[in-house]
Amino acid sequence: MHTTQTESILTDPVHLPQIEEIAQIVSRPLFNALYSQILARYNGKAELSFSKCSMGYGWNIKFKKGSKSLCTIYPHAGSFSLMIVIGRKQKEAAQSLLPSLHPVLGRIYDQTSCSNDQRWLWIDLEDQDELTDDLMKLIDLRLMK
């Protein structure tokens, strides 16, 4: 796939891409592993959604369990980003969990400003398999009541 063709698949609001197309564009085993693990672990659903946000313009994959938002994957050519929102309900648990998580996630948490008592963690991923278990722990927090 050419770069312009790849970019157009991810940024064309008219063409709804298939997960297989997105996986081919991302071209990272971690994408498939994380996608499958999130669906299996939470028995949730993945929805393709088009974002006009400057941080992640184009198609993204929102994961939900019932009405609860878990996280969002923003695909890019050769990589992807994961956004996890740590809200007021998860804040204390997240701060307790941070010392046991990979230092990269701690730095991202510390460098992410708090707005309306929420932190929107933007985690750029390529093949950082060592983060998978820790990412799942952060996503687990989204189900706190």
C-alpha positions as CSV (number, residue, x, y, z in Angstrom):
1,M,0.0,0.0,0.0
2,H,1.3,3.5,-0.8
3,T,1.5,6.0,1.9
4,T,-1.1,8.3,0.4
5,Q,-3.5,5.4,-0.1
6,T,-2.9,4.3,3.5
7,E,-3.5,7.8,4.8
8,S,-6.6,8.1,2.7
9,I,-8.0,4.9,4.2
10,L,-7.5,6.2,7.7
11,T,-8.7,9.7,7.0
12,D,-11.5,9.3,4.5
13,P,-14.7,9.8,6.4
14,V,-16.8,8.2,3.7
15,H,-15.0,4.9,3.5
16,L,-15.6,2.8,6.6
17,P,-12.4,0.6,6.9
18,Q,-12.5,-3.0,8.0
19,I,-10.4,-4.0,11.1
20,E,-8.3,-6.2,8.8
21,E,-7.4,-3.1,6.6
22,I,-6.5,-1.1,9.7
23,A,-4.4,-4.0,11.1
24,Q,-2.5,-4.1,7.7
25,I,-1.9,-0.4,7.8
26,V,-0.7,-0.4,11.4
27,S,1.4,-3.5,10.6
28,R,2.4,-4.2,14.2
29,P,1.7,-7.5,16.0
30,L,0.9,-5.6,19.2
31,F,-2.1,-4.0,17.5
32,N,-3.7,-7.4,16.8
33,A,-2.8,-8.8,20.2
34,L,-4.1,-5.7,22.1
35,Y,-7.3,-5.6,20.0
36,S,-8.1,-9.2,20.6
37,Q,-7.2,-9.1,24.3
38,I,-9.4,-6.1,25.0
39,L,-12.4,-7.8,23.3
40,A,-11.8,-11.1,25.1
41,R,-11.1,-9.7,28.5
42,Y,-14.0,-7.4,28.8
43,N,-16.5,-9.2,26.5
44,G,-17.2,-5.8,25.1
45,K,-17.5,-4.3,21.7
46,A,-15.3,-2.3,19.3
47,E,-16.9,0.5,17.3
48,L,-15.2,2.3,14.5
49,S,-15.7,6.0,14.8
50,F,-14.4,9.0,12.8
51,S,-12.8,11.7,14.8
52,K,-12.2,15.3,13.6
53,C,-10.1,15.9,16.7
54,S,-6.6,17.4,15.9
55,M,-4.9,14.8,18.2
56,G,-6.3,11.8,16.3
57,Y,-8.0,12.9,13.1
58,G,-9.4,9.9,11.2
59,W,-10.8,6.5,12.0
60,N,-10.4,5.2,15.5
61,I,-11.6,2.2,17.4
62,K,-13.6,2.8,20.6
63,F,-13.9,-0.1,23.1
64,K,-16.9,-0.2,25.3
65,K,-18.4,-2.6,27.8
66,G,-22.1,-1.8,28.0
67,S,-22.3,2.0,28.1
68,K,-18.8,2.3,29.7
69,S,-16.0,3.6,27.5
70,L,-12.8,1.6,28.1
71,C,-10.2,3.1,25.7
72,T,-9.7,4.2,22.1
73,I,-7.1,3.1,19.6
74,Y,-6.0,5.6,17.0
75,P,-4.3,3.8,14.1
76,H,-1.4,5.3,12.1
77,A,0.7,3.9,9.3
78,G,3.3,1.7,11.1
79,S,2.1,2.4,14.7
80,F,-0.9,3.2,16.8
81,S,-1.9,5.2,19.9
82,L,-4.0,4.2,22.8
83,M,-6.1,6.7,24.8
84,I,-7.2,5.8,28.3
85,V,-9.2,8.4,30.3
86,I,-8.5,8.3,34.0
87,G,-11.4,10.0,35.6
88,R,-12.2,11.2,39.1
89,K,-13.4,7.7,40.1
90,Q,-10.2,6.0,38.9
91,K,-7.7,8.7,40.1
92,E,-6.8,7.3,43.5
93,A,-6.6,3.7,42.2
94,A,-4.4,4.8,39.3
95,Q,-2.0,6.7,41.6
96,S,-1.7,3.7,43.8
97,L,-1.1,1.5,40.8
98,L,1.5,3.7,39.1
99,P,4.6,2.6,41.1
100,S,4.1,-1.0,40.0
101,L,3.6,0.0,36.3
102,H,6.2,0.3,33.5
103,P,8.1,3.7,34.0
104,V,6.9,4.9,30.6
105,L,3.3,4.8,31.8
106,G,4.2,6.7,35.0
107,R,5.9,9.4,32.9
108,I,2.9,9.7,30.6
109,Y,0.6,10.0,33.6
110,D,2.8,12.6,35.3
111,Q,3.1,14.6,32.1
112,T,-0.6,14.6,31.3
113,S,-2.4,17.6,32.6
114,C,-5.5,17.2,34.6
115,S,-8.7,18.8,33.2
116,N,-12.1,18.6,34.8
117,D,-10.6,16.0,37.2
118,Q,-9.6,13.7,34.3
119,R,-6.4,12.7,32.6
120,W,-6.5,11.7,29.0
121,L,-3.5,9.4,28.7
122,W,-2.2,9.3,25.1
123,I,0.2,6.3,24.7
124,D,2.0,5.9,21.4
125,L,2.7,2.3,20.6
126,E,4.7,0.4,18.1
127,D,6.0,-2.9,19.5
128,Q,6.1,-2.3,23.2
129,D,4.8,-5.7,24.2
130,E,6.1,-5.1,27.8
131,L,3.4,-2.5,28.3
132,T,0.5,-4.8,27.4
133,D,-0.2,-6.1,30.9
134,D,0.1,-2.7,32.5
135,L,-2.2,-1.1,29.8
136,M,-4.8,-3.8,30.7
137,K,-4.5,-2.8,34.4
138,L,-5.2,0.8,33.5
139,I,-8.2,-0.2,31.3
140,D,-9.4,-2.3,34.2
141,L,-9.8,0.9,36.2
142,R,-12.4,2.2,33.8
143,L,-14.8,-0.4,35.1
144,M,-14.6,0.9,38.7
145,K,-17.9,2.1,40.2
